[in-house]
Amino acid sequence: MVKPTGITNRIRILRFEAGEMTQAELAERISVTRQTVIAIEKGRYSPSLETAFRIARVFAVPLEQVFQYADDEGTAP
């Protein structure tokens, strides 16, 4: 079983706010596979910093509006 990362994200919400962008469309725009987008959205995979910035740039939002990190107490730093 894959352990979820401590990073959460709003990618699914941002995709729907962007005209119901599909996972495949996002994957193409950031040069990864659709399976990678699925894994990132579900929190099973933490993207590279470069990929994280590409995702934020697609949605024209700061990185912090896409990804959040919870510390050991379950709160954001």
N, CA, C and O of each residue as an XYZ file, in Angstrom:
308
protein
N       0.840     -1.184      0.000
C       0.000      0.000      0.000
C       0.886      1.249      0.000
O       1.887      1.312      0.714
N       0.509      2.230     -0.801
C       1.269      3.469     -0.900
C       0.849      4.413      0.210
O      -0.340      4.649      0.420
N       1.835      4.953      0.921
C       1.545      5.894      2.008
C       1.302      7.283      1.421
O       2.123      7.770      0.644
N       0.192      7.931      1.776
C      -0.065      9.278      1.281
C       1.018     10.252      1.763
O       1.603     10.062      2.829
N       1.270     11.266      0.989
C       2.244     12.279      1.367
C       1.595     13.277      2.321
O       0.377     13.260      2.500
N       2.403     14.150      2.937
C       1.884     15.195      3.800
C       1.421     16.413      3.021
O       1.034     17.426      3.604
N       1.462     16.308      1.706
C       1.082     17.430      0.844
C      -0.323     17.197      0.316
O      -0.631     16.132     -0.221
N      -1.169     18.203      0.475
C      -2.504     18.155     -0.104
C      -2.540     19.151     -1.258
O      -1.660     20.001     -1.391
N      -3.560     19.032     -2.078
C      -3.641     19.950     -3.220
C      -5.084     20.229     -3.588
O      -6.010     19.542     -3.156
N      -5.244     21.267     -4.405
C      -6.561     21.699     -4.878
C      -6.659     21.539     -6.392
O      -7.429     22.249     -7.039
N      -5.893     20.623     -6.959
C      -5.838     20.493     -8.416
C      -7.201     20.179     -9.011
O      -7.595     20.785    -10.008
N      -7.920     19.246     -8.418
C      -9.232     18.880     -8.960
C     -10.160     20.097     -8.985
O     -10.842     20.344     -9.979
N     -10.178     20.840     -7.903
C     -11.013     22.051     -7.833
C     -10.575     23.058     -8.893
O     -11.409     23.635     -9.592
N      -9.268     23.264     -9.008
C      -8.754     24.227     -9.986
C      -9.072     23.792    -11.419
O      -9.358     24.631    -12.273
N      -9.021     22.488    -11.682
C      -9.366     22.002    -13.023
C     -10.813     22.337    -13.363
O     -11.110     22.775    -14.474
N     -11.711     22.131    -12.402
C     -13.122     22.417    -12.674
C     -13.389     23.906    -12.781
O     -14.244     24.331    -13.558
N     -12.669     24.696    -12.012
C     -12.803     26.153    -12.130
C     -12.249     26.662    -13.455
O     -12.609     27.749    -13.906
N     -11.384     25.883    -14.071
C     -10.778     26.256    -15.357
C     -11.554     25.624    -16.507
O     -10.960     25.114    -17.457
N     -12.855     25.660    -16.421
C     -13.685     25.155    -17.513
C     -13.726     23.645    -17.596
O     -13.806     23.081    -18.687
N     -13.670     22.983    -16.443
C     -13.711     21.528    -16.377
C     -12.603     20.879    -17.196
O     -12.840     19.943    -17.960
N     -11.389     21.393    -17.020
C     -10.215     20.839    -17.673
C     -10.057     19.368    -17.265
O     -10.193     19.028    -16.090
N      -9.775     18.520    -18.220
C      -9.601     17.105    -17.906
C      -8.188     16.846    -17.378
O      -7.285     17.667    -17.540
N      -8.026     15.696    -16.750
C      -6.702     15.299    -16.279
C      -5.751     15.164    -17.471
O      -4.577     15.521    -17.375
N      -6.254     14.654    -18.579
C      -5.429     14.490    -19.778
C      -4.964     15.848    -20.308
O      -3.810     15.996    -20.711
N      -5.862     16.841    -20.308
C      -5.485     18.181    -20.781
C      -4.414     18.791    -19.884
O      -3.451     19.380    -20.376
N      -4.577     18.654    -18.569
C      -3.567     19.176    -17.650
C      -2.245     18.452    -17.860
O      -1.188     19.081    -17.909
N      -2.304     17.142    -17.983
C      -1.083     16.358    -18.188
C      -0.325     16.819    -19.426
O       0.898     16.958    -19.397
N      -1.042     17.051    -20.495
C      -0.413     17.512    -21.732
C       0.237     18.878    -21.540
O       1.345     19.115    -22.023
N      -0.444     19.768    -20.841
C       0.081     21.132    -20.644
C       1.309     21.182    -19.755
O       2.119     22.102    -19.871
N       1.463     20.182    -18.847
C       2.622     20.196    -17.951
C       3.638     19.099    -18.307
O       4.605     18.879    -17.578
N       3.408     18.424    -19.427
C       4.343     17.411    -19.963
C       4.563     16.215    -19.042
O       5.696     15.791    -18.815
N       3.456     15.676    -18.514
C       3.498     14.427    -17.750
C       2.368     13.535    -18.256
O       1.574     13.951    -19.100
N       2.299     12.311    -17.742
C       1.210     11.420    -18.136
C      -0.048     11.720    -17.316
O       0.013     12.347    -16.259
N      -1.171     11.262    -17.825
C      -2.429     11.414    -17.090
C      -2.360     10.650    -15.776
O      -2.923     11.090    -14.773
N      -1.679      9.516    -15.772
C      -1.535      8.729    -14.552
C      -0.773      9.511    -13.480
O      -1.060      9.378    -12.290
N       0.197     10.326    -13.901
C       0.938     11.158    -12.957
C       0.017     12.201    -12.344
O       0.061     12.432    -11.136
N      -0.816     12.833    -13.162
C      -1.774     13.823    -12.648
C      -2.718     13.156    -11.654
O      -3.009     13.728    -10.604
N      -3.196     11.965    -11.966
C      -4.094     11.243    -11.062
C      -3.404     11.002     -9.724
O      -3.989     11.252     -8.670
N      -2.165     10.519     -9.759
C      -1.427     10.219     -8.529
C      -1.183     11.479     -7.698
O      -1.281     11.442     -6.472
N      -0.866     12.591     -8.363
C      -0.644     13.852     -7.645
C      -1.955     14.308     -7.006
O      -1.982     14.659     -5.827
N      -3.043     14.302     -7.781
C      -4.354     14.727     -7.260
C      -4.773     13.922     -6.038
O      -5.324     14.477     -5.088
N      -4.516     12.629     -6.057
C      -4.937     11.752     -4.956
C      -3.954     11.764     -3.791
O      -4.183     11.098     -2.782
N      -2.859     12.519     -3.923
C      -1.893     12.600     -2.841
C      -1.001     11.385     -2.702
O      -0.381     11.185     -1.658
N      -0.930     10.572     -3.741
C      -0.076      9.383     -3.702
C       1.329      9.672     -4.222
O       2.227      8.838     -4.106
N       1.512     10.855     -4.792
C       2.796     11.209     -5.396
C       3.018     12.705     -5.233
O       2.127     13.510     -5.505
N       4.211     13.066     -4.788
C       4.571     14.483     -4.683
C       5.327     14.872     -5.947
O       6.335     14.249     -6.284
N       4.852     15.888     -6.640
C       5.519     16.268     -7.882
C       6.861     16.930     -7.609
O       7.124     17.411     -6.506
N       7.697     16.944     -8.629
C       8.951     17.695     -8.525
C       8.590     19.173     -8.386
O       7.473     19.586     -8.697
N       9.534     19.939     -7.924
C       9.300     21.376     -7.777
C       8.977     22.006     -9.124
O       8.104     22.870     -9.220
N       9.677     21.576    -10.156
C       9.421     22.100    -11.502
C       7.994     21.796    -11.953
O       7.313     22.668    -12.493
N       7.542     20.565    -11.733
C       6.178     20.195    -12.111
C       5.153     20.959    -11.289
O       4.122     21.376    -11.817
N       5.420     21.146    -10.014
C       4.509     21.911     -9.157
C       4.354     23.338     -9.687
O       3.242     23.862     -9.748
N       5.471     23.966    -10.070
C       5.392     25.320    -10.620
C       4.649     25.332    -11.951
O       3.910     26.274    -12.235
N       4.835     24.303    -12.766
C       4.109     24.236    -14.045
C       2.606     24.170    -13.800
O       1.827     24.829    -14.489
N       2.207     23.373    -12.817
C       0.777     23.258    -12.490
C       0.232     24.614    -12.053
O      -0.818     25.047    -12.528
N       0.934     25.275    -11.162
C       0.489     26.591    -10.690
C       0.398     27.581    -11.848
O      -0.531     28.387    -11.911
N       1.346     27.519    -12.744
C       1.363     28.442    -13.881
C       0.183     28.196    -14.817
O      -0.385     29.147    -15.353
N      -0.192     26.935    -15.020
C      -1.353     26.609    -15.866
C      -2.604     27.297    -15.334
O      -3.411     27.814    -16.106
N      -2.762     27.302    -14.009
C      -3.951     27.883    -13.398
C      -3.771     29.357    -13.033
O      -4.693     29.992    -12.522
N      -2.582     29.895    -13.298
C      -2.277     31.307    -13.025
C      -2.528     31.677    -11.563
O      -3.118     32.714    -11.259
N      -2.065     30.803    -10.666
C      -2.188     31.050     -9.231
C      -0.844     30.788     -8.567
O      -0.005     30.085     -9.129
N      -0.626     31.349     -7.363
C       0.611     31.055     -6.636
C       0.664     29.573     -6.242
O      -0.372     28.927     -6.082
N       1.849     29.063     -6.093
C       2.064     27.663     -5.724
C       1.270     27.270     -4.481
O       0.736     26.164     -4.403
N       1.196     28.188     -3.502
C       0.496     27.906     -2.248
C      -1.009     27.735     -2.430
O      -1.675     27.177     -1.558
N      -1.552     28.206     -3.547
C      -2.978     28.008     -3.807
C      -3.250     26.655     -4.454
O      -4.401     26.236     -4.575
N      -2.181     25.974     -4.867
C      -2.317     24.636     -5.439
C      -1.979     23.579     -4.398
O      -2.725     22.617     -4.214
N      -0.849     23.762     -3.717
C      -0.347     22.764     -2.763
C      -0.278     23.324     -1.355
O       0.045     24.493     -1.146
N      -0.590     22.458     -0.387
C      -0.489     22.807      1.023
C       0.271     21.674      1.709
O       0.146     20.511      1.326
N       1.061     22.026      2.728
C       1.813     21.031      3.478
C       1.382     21.041      4.928
O       1.383     22.090      5.572
N       1.015     19.882      5.446
C       0.617     19.755      6.850
C       1.791     19.183      7.634
O       2.407     18.208      7.204
N       2.103     19.776      8.772
C       3.172     19.245      9.616
C       2.656     18.066     10.430
O       1.532     17.619     10.206
N       3.447     17.550     11.370
C       3.075     16.362     12.149
C       1.785     16.547     12.950
O       1.085     15.569     13.216
N       1.462     17.766     13.335
C       0.236     18.018     14.088
C      -0.969     18.182     13.167
O      -2.088     18.391     13.636
N      -0.743     18.089     11.861
C      -1.840     18.192     10.928
C      -2.235     19.615     10.574
O      -3.318     19.847     10.037
N      -1.359     20.571     10.874
C      -1.650     21.952     10.530
C      -0.602     22.470      9.566
O       0.531     21.988      9.553
N      -0.964     23.420      8.787
C      -0.021     24.027      7.848
C       0.955     24.907      8.629
O       0.570     25.543      9.610
N       2.208     24.943      8.198
C       3.194     25.773      8.900
C       2.901     27.251      8.799
O       3.647     28.067      9.341
